[in-house]
Structures are given as C-alpha cells and as structure tokens.
Amino acid sequence: MKNCDSKLINKHTLMLESVFTGAFKSKIITTHGIYYSKMTVKQLLSNACILFASTLEGRIQAIKKLMKYFVKTPILIDPNEIGAFPTKSYKNVECVWIFNHHFEIESTGKGKSQVIFSNGMSFPVNVSKNVLLKQQQRLHTSIDTYRLIHRNLDHR
C-alpha cells in the first residue's frame, strides 16, 4: 500500500473512496495508481479546495446556489480543471467521489455498477448506472455553466 498523505488531489485523480484498513481512511485512485491516506475523504477534498481559495462547504454551497442541486451536490475544486461528484450523500461512508475523467458504466445488478475509465482501470460502486449518469451530467453542466459565466465576465 502506498501512503500518500503528502499528495494532493489533482487532475490525475479518478476516484476517492473511504476505506477502513488499519490506519488508512481513504483510497485515492489516480491515473498513476492507487494510494491510501490516513486522512478521510472529506479532509482530502477540503485540503484540495483550500488550495484554490475555498472550502469544501463553500464549493458545495456555491453549486447549490448556482445550479439548484441540493442533493448529492457536485463540486468544482479548481473550477477550470478539477471537479467531482458524489455517488451518495457525502456524509454517507459508502459515498465515492468520481472526478471529471471519461468513463464508461456497466450495470452489474440492482443498485450496482462498474465504472471503467479510459485507461482501463475499473471499479465497482454501489449505485445504479442511472444515478452515475445523472451525477456525471450534473458535474459537466456545473463546469459548463461556470465557464460560461466567467467567459461573460471576462468580456465586460
């Protein structure tokens, strides 16, 4: 197991999920491999948001106000490059955060899916394909809306 408390969430992050393995509290799946952290998923996301001058709660509240997504709210960590969506309420320990990378989804049973990233990495999640598609769409709509607003602000 690779410990990565010092690594930060970045554009190579594919997924984050909680784990309960010894001292480790989260699994960080990246394009470079799988890492484990002693920080919780919420702590990792909070630290990543701080690097872009906000808090996790601030990012969630901004999307809630801007997009009216009040449940399973996606976040834009770095609004120009890094976004993620939760598969369940972010307070639920089964919540997995999936980042804005291309992926395919296979339904593997009632309320279960397999997420397959373009690099071939594949992971099971305990939500339906429909939930994943809806959450993916919400994230991309949030990113597009942010870019449109800021493009318009830049042209004033």
C-alpha positions in Angstrom: 0.0 0.0 0.0 1.3 3.4 -1.0 0.7 6.1 1.7 0.1 9.5 0.2 -0.8 11.9 3.0 1.5 14.4 1.3 -0.1 14.1 -2.1 -2.9 16.3 -3.1 -6.0 15.8 -5.2 -5.2 16.9 -8.7 -6.1 16.5 -12.4 -4.9 12.9 -12.3 -7.4 11.8 -9.6 -10.1 9.4 -10.9 -11.9 8.5 -7.7 -11.9 8.8 -3.9 -13.5 6.4 -1.5 -13.5 5.6 2.2 -11.6 2.6 3.5 -11.3 1.1 6.9 -7.9 -0.7 6.6 -5.6 -0.3 9.6 -4.6 3.4 9.9 -5.9 4.3 6.4 -9.2 6.1 6.0 -9.3 6.7 2.2 -8.3 5.3 -1.1 -7.2 7.7 -3.9 -7.4 6.2 -7.3 -5.4 8.1 -9.9 -4.2 7.7 -13.4 -0.8 6.7 -11.8 -2.1 4.1 -9.5 -3.9 3.5 -6.2 -2.8 5.3 -3.0 -4.0 5.2 0.6 -4.3 8.1 3.0 -4.7 8.4 6.8 -6.9 11.4 6.0 -10.7 11.0 5.4 -12.1 11.6 2.0 -13.7 14.8 3.4 -10.3 16.0 4.7 -8.7 15.3 1.3 -11.4 17.2 -0.5 -11.2 20.1 2.0 -7.5 20.4 1.6 -7.8 20.4 -2.2 -10.4 23.1 -2.1 -8.2 25.3 0.2 -5.5 25.3 -2.4 -8.0 27.1 -4.7 -9.0 29.6 -2.1 -12.2 28.0 -0.9 -13.5 25.4 1.5 -15.4 22.2 0.7 -18.6 23.6 2.2 -18.1 26.8 0.2 -17.8 24.8 -3.0 -20.9 22.8 -2.2 -22.9 26.0 -1.3 -21.8 27.7 -4.5 -23.1 24.9 -6.7 -26.3 24.6 -4.6 -27.0 28.4 -5.2 -25.8 28.4 -8.8 -27.3 25.2 -10.1 -30.0 24.3 -7.5 -28.5 20.9 -6.9 -29.4 20.3 -3.3 -28.8 16.6 -3.0 -25.5 14.8 -4.0 -24.1 18.2 -5.0 -21.0 18.0 -7.3 -18.1 20.3 -6.6 -15.6 22.3 -8.7 -12.3 22.0 -6.7 -10.4 24.0 -9.3 -13.3 25.4 -11.4 -11.1 25.5 -14.5 -9.9 21.9 -14.3 -10.9 19.7 -11.4 -14.4 18.7 -10.5 -16.0 15.7 -8.8 -19.4 14.3 -8.0 -20.6 12.1 -5.1 -22.4 8.9 -5.7 -24.4 9.3 -2.4 -24.7 12.0 0.2 -21.1 13.0 1.0 -21.8 12.3 4.7 -22.5 8.6 3.8 -19.4 6.4 4.4 -20.3 4.5 1.1 -20.0 7.7 -0.9 -17.5 7.5 -3.7 -16.3 10.7 -5.4 -15.8 10.4 -9.1 -13.7 13.0 -10.9 -14.2 14.6 -14.3 -12.5 12.0 -16.5 -14.0 10.0 -19.3 -15.5 6.7 -18.1 -18.0 4.0 -19.2 -20.6 2.5 -16.9 -21.8 -1.1 -16.8 -24.7 -2.1 -14.7 -23.8 -5.2 -12.6 -27.0 -5.7 -10.7 -29.7 -3.8 -8.8 -28.1 -0.6 -7.5 -24.6 -1.7 -8.5 -22.3 -0.6 -11.3 -18.8 -0.9 -12.7 -17.0 2.3 -13.6 -14.5 1.8 -16.4 -12.0 4.6 -17.0 -10.4 5.2 -20.4 -7.1 4.0 -19.1 -8.7 0.6 -18.4 -9.0 0.8 -14.7 -12.3 -0.5 -13.4 -14.0 -0.2 -10.1 -17.4 -1.3 -8.6 -19.7 1.3 -7.0 -22.9 0.7 -5.0 -25.2 2.9 -7.1 -27.1 2.3 -10.3 -26.0 3.3 -13.8 -28.8 5.9 -13.9 -27.5 7.6 -10.7 -24.0 7.7 -12.1 -25.2 9.2 -15.5 -27.3 11.8 -13.7 -24.4 12.8 -11.4 -22.0 12.9 -14.3 -24.4 15.2 -16.2 -24.7 17.5 -13.2 -21.0 17.8 -12.9 -20.5 18.6 -16.6 -23.4 21.1 -16.5 -21.8 22.8 -13.5 -18.4 23.0 -15.2 -20.0 24.4 -18.4 -22.1 26.9 -16.5 -19.1 28.1 -14.6 -17.1 28.6 -17.8 -20.0 30.4 -19.5 -20.4 32.8 -16.5 -16.7 33.6 -16.4 -16.3 34.0 -20.1 -19.1 36.6 -20.0 -17.5 38.3 -17.0 -14.2 38.4 -18.9 -15.8 40.2 -21.8 -17.3 43.1 -19.9 
